[in-house]
Amino acid sequence: MDLSSISPILLIASIMVSATPILLAAIGEMVVEKSGVLNLGVEGMMITGAVVGFALAVNTGSAVTGFAAAACASAALALVFGVLTQVTLSNQVATGLGLTLAGLGLSALIGKPYEGMKSPTLPKLDIPVLGDLPVLGRMLFAHDAMVYLSLLLVLAVWAFLKFTRAGLILRAVGESHHSAHALGYKVVVVRLCAIVFGGACAGLGGAYLSLVRVPQWTEGMTAGAGWIALAIVVFASWRAGRVLIGAYLFGGVTVLQLNLQAAGAGVPVALLSASPYVVTIIVLVVISARGVHGAPASLGRPFHASR
């Protein structure tokens, strides 16, 4: 095994790219869960965003249009979930799983004509001065706009939840929806807004996979990224800063196993490929053993104004 072939600069740069789709999906899901809703359909929304974004980018020649379409399509899918769970009071777990299955099936249908095509992608940003730094320039300041947008989104979500009145209302709905309703807040509206936002973020994460990370469409290309995003929210104890750390840790595991394969590590390829999912399972087991801390008190519980 030749570890000298692994460049630390390229490794860290690759981790930022690998972590971005997971980070986008995870920060959106964290907002959804903060409102008291458990949406297990992240994988379905991500794959829908990936295929819709790719299709629109190919047909229009614009990656930006692809990202916008992906966010809208996944937000629409999330809204269906929201109406079913918040208006008709269907079971959140079952509906979320159904959303994932619907997304996987829909993406296979839409994406069939686009297999083997290449899509336009986002250019690298040319950041003055910072991009010219000897080591940090290539490592941190030579990425596309979505990498930095994902970081700004984490900061914005943190500030929104911590310092704004709307963020306080959302957290109140997640902690005790009946108390929030008694104070006059529209619980269903707040939750629907959070669900649509989470769907849009998942769509952007999916589009990043098909338009930037691997600029082509492959059926099932999310490969469990949505489930990892769900695990990261729990790992992060529903805190925005920890979501960022978790996404980069899991992104690092993914990139590291690819580099170890390329370096000829004496470990079966199948085991290396499974390592991100193994780490996910281990983390969830550890979290379960120490108890869940930070979960919104009303998470997953249905709300009806007459009760």
C-alpha positions in Angstrom: 0.0 0.0 0.0 1.5 3.3 -1.1 0.1 6.1 1.2 2.4 8.6 -0.3 0.1 8.7 -3.3 -2.6 10.4 -1.2 -2.3 14.2 -1.3 -3.5 15.8 2.0 -4.5 18.9 0.0 -6.6 17.0 -2.5 -8.0 14.8 0.3 -9.4 17.8 2.2 -10.7 19.4 -1.0 -12.4 16.2 -1.9 -13.9 15.9 1.6 -15.6 19.3 1.1 -17.1 18.2 -2.1 -18.2 14.8 -0.8 -19.8 16.3 2.3 -21.8 19.0 0.6 -24.8 16.9 -0.6 -25.1 15.2 2.8 -24.8 18.6 4.6 -27.5 20.2 2.5 -29.9 17.3 3.1 -29.0 17.0 6.8 -29.4 20.7 7.7 -32.8 20.7 5.9 -34.0 17.6 7.8 -32.8 19.1 11.1 -35.1 22.1 10.6 -38.0 19.7 9.8 -37.3 17.7 13.0 -37.0 20.9 15.0 -40.6 21.6 14.1 -41.6 18.2 15.5 -41.9 16.3 12.2 -40.0 13.1 11.4 -39.6 12.8 7.6 -37.9 9.6 6.6 -38.3 10.4 2.9 -35.0 12.3 2.6 -33.5 9.6 0.2 -36.6 9.9 -2.1 -36.4 13.7 -2.2 -32.7 13.6 -2.9 -33.0 11.2 -5.8 -35.9 13.2 -7.2 -33.8 16.4 -7.0 -30.9 14.6 -8.7 -32.9 13.4 -11.7 -35.0 16.6 -12.1 -32.0 18.8 -11.7 -30.0 16.7 -14.3 -32.9 16.7 -16.8 -33.5 20.4 -16.6 -29.7 21.2 -16.8 -29.3 19.0 -19.9 -32.3 20.5 -21.6 -31.6 24.2 -20.8 -27.8 24.0 -20.7 -27.7 25.7 -17.3 -26.7 24.0 -14.1 -28.2 26.9 -12.1 -31.6 26.1 -13.6 -31.1 22.5 -12.8 -30.5 23.3 -9.1 -33.6 25.6 -9.0 -35.8 22.9 -10.6 -34.4 20.2 -8.2 -35.2 22.4 -5.2 -38.8 23.0 -6.5 -39.4 19.4 -7.4 -38.3 18.0 -4.0 -40.1 20.8 -2.2 -43.3 19.8 -4.0 -42.7 16.2 -3.0 -42.2 17.2 0.6 -45.4 19.2 0.5 -47.3 16.1 -0.4 -45.8 14.4 2.6 -46.7 17.5 4.7 -50.3 17.5 3.6 -50.6 13.8 4.3 -49.1 13.9 7.7 -50.2 17.3 9.0 -53.7 17.6 7.4 -54.9 14.0 7.0 -52.8 12.9 10.0 -51.3 9.8 8.3 -48.4 8.0 10.1 -45.2 10.0 9.6 -42.9 6.9 9.5 -45.0 5.0 7.0 -45.6 8.1 4.8 -41.8 9.0 4.9 -40.9 5.5 3.8 -43.6 5.7 1.0 -42.0 9.0 -0.1 -38.7 7.3 -0.5 -40.1 4.5 -2.5 -42.1 7.0 -4.7 -39.0 9.1 -5.2 -36.8 6.1 -6.2 -39.5 4.8 -8.7 -40.2 8.3 -10.1 -36.4 9.0 -10.6 -36.0 5.7 -12.5 -38.8 6.6 -14.8 -37.7 10.2 -15.5 -34.0 9.3 -15.7 -34.2 6.5 -18.2 -33.8 8.7 -21.3 -30.8 10.6 -19.7 -28.6 7.6 -19.0 -25.1 8.1 -20.4 -25.5 11.9 -21.0 -23.2 14.5 -19.5 -24.7 17.6 -17.9 -23.4 21.2 -17.6 -21.8 21.7 -14.2 -21.0 24.6 -11.9 -17.6 26.3 -12.5 -15.1 26.7 -9.7 -15.1 30.1 -8.1 -12.1 32.3 -8.7 -11.8 34.0 -5.3 -9.3 36.8 -5.4 -6.2 36.6 -3.1 -7.6 33.6 -1.1 -7.5 31.3 -4.1 -3.9 32.1 -4.7 -2.7 31.1 -1.3 0.0 28.3 -1.5 -1.7 25.5 0.3 -5.1 26.8 1.6 -6.0 28.2 -1.8 -6.4 24.8 -3.5 -7.7 23.2 -0.3 -10.4 25.6 0.8 -10.9 28.3 -1.8 -11.1 26.5 -5.2 -14.6 25.1 -5.0 -18.0 25.8 -6.7 -20.6 28.1 -5.2 -22.7 25.3 -3.7 -20.0 24.3 -1.3 -19.9 27.8 0.2 -23.7 28.1 0.0 -24.0 24.9 2.1 -21.7 26.5 4.7 -23.6 29.7 4.7 -26.9 27.8 5.0 -25.7 26.1 8.2 -24.8 29.6 9.6 -28.1 31.0 8.5 -30.1 28.1 10.1 -28.1 28.4 13.3 -28.8 32.2 13.5 -32.5 31.7 12.5 -33.2 29.2 15.3 -31.2 31.0 17.9 -31.9 34.7 17.4 -35.2 35.2 15.5 -38.7 35.1 16.7 -39.7 32.8 13.8 -37.0 30.4 14.9 -38.3 30.5 18.5 -41.8 29.7 17.3 -40.6 26.8 15.2 -38.7 25.4 18.2 -41.7 25.9 20.4 -43.9 24.0 18.0 -41.4 21.2 18.0 -41.2 21.1 21.8 -44.9 21.3 22.6 -47.3 21.8 19.8 -50.3 22.0 22.0 -48.8 24.8 24.1 -47.8 26.6 20.9 -51.3 26.3 19.6 -52.7 27.6 22.8 -50.6 30.7 22.4 -52.1 31.3 19.0 -49.4 29.9 16.7 -50.5 28.0 13.6 -48.7 24.7 14.2 -49.7 23.1 10.9 -48.5 26.1 8.8 -45.2 26.3 10.7 -44.6 22.6 10.1 -45.5 22.7 6.5 -43.1 25.6 5.9 -40.3 23.6 7.7 -41.2 20.5 5.6 -41.0 22.4 2.3 -37.7 24.0 3.3 -36.3 20.5 4.2 -37.5 19.2 0.9 -35.8 22.0 -1.1 -32.5 21.4 0.8 -32.7 17.7 0.0 -33.3 18.5 -3.6 -30.3 20.7 -3.8 -28.2 17.9 -2.2 -29.4 15.4 -4.8 -28.8 17.9 -7.7 -25.2 18.4 -6.4 -24.6 14.7 -6.8 -25.8 14.6 -10.4 -24.5 18.0 -11.6 -21.2 18.5 -9.7 -19.9 15.5 -7.9 -20.6 13.1 -10.7 -22.0 15.1 -13.6 -24.1 12.4 -15.1 -27.3 10.5 -14.2 -27.1 6.9 -12.8 -30.2 5.2 -11.3 -29.9 5.0 -7.5 -26.9 7.3 -7.5 -27.8 8.7 -4.0 -26.8 5.3 -2.7 -28.1 5.8 0.9 -26.9 9.5 1.3 -30.4 10.4 2.5 -30.3 7.8 5.3 -26.8 9.0 6.3 -28.2 12.6 6.5 -30.9 11.3 8.8 -28.3 9.7 11.0 -26.2 12.9 11.1 -29.2 14.8 12.5 -29.4 12.4 15.4 -25.6 12.3 15.7 -25.6 16.1 15.9 -28.2 16.2 18.7 -30.3 18.6 16.5 -27.6 21.3 16.5 -26.6 23.1 13.3 -22.9 23.3 14.1 -22.7 19.6 14.9 -24.5 18.8 11.7 -21.7 20.5 9.8 -19.1 18.4 11.8 -21.0 15.2 11.2 -21.4 15.8 7.5 -17.7 16.4 7.1 -16.8 13.4 9.2 -19.0 11.1 7.1 -17.8 12.8 3.9 -14.2 12.2 5.1 -14.9 8.5 5.6 -16.3 8.2 2.1 -13.3 10.0 0.5 -10.7 8.2 2.6 -12.0 4.7 1.6 -11.8 5.7 -2.0 -8.2 6.9 -1.6 -7.3 3.7 0.3 -8.6 1.7 -2.6 -6.6 3.7 -5.0 -3.5 3.3 -2.8 -3.9 -0.5 -2.9 -4.9 -1.0 0.8 -4.8 -4.7 1.9 -8.5 -4.6 2.8 -11.3 -6.1 0.7 -12.8 -3.5 -1.6 -16.3 -4.5 -0.5 -15.4 -3.7 3.1 -13.9 -0.4 2.3 -17.0 0.5 0.2 -19.3 -0.4 3.1 -17.3 1.6 5.6 -19.4 4.8 5.5 -22.6 2.8 6.3 -20.8 0.7 8.9 -19.7 3.9 10.6 -23.3 5.2 10.4 -24.6 2.1 12.2 -21.9 2.2 14.9 -22.6 5.9 15.6 -26.4 5.2 15.9 -25.7 2.3 18.2 -23.5 4.4 20.4 -26.1 7.2 20.5 -28.8 4.8 21.4 -26.7 3.4 24.2 -26.1 6.8 25.8 -29.7 8.0 25.2 -31.1 10.6 22.8 -30.3 14.1 24.0 -31.7 17.2 22.3 -34.6 15.6 20.4 -37.6 17.9 20.2 -40.3 16.6 22.6 -43.0 16.5 20.0 -40.9 14.8 17.4 -43.1 12.4 15.4 -46.2 13.1 17.3 -49.4 14.0 15.3 -51.1 17.3 16.0 -54.8 18.0 15.8 -56.2 21.4 17.0 -59.3 19.8 18.5 -57.4 17.6 20.9 
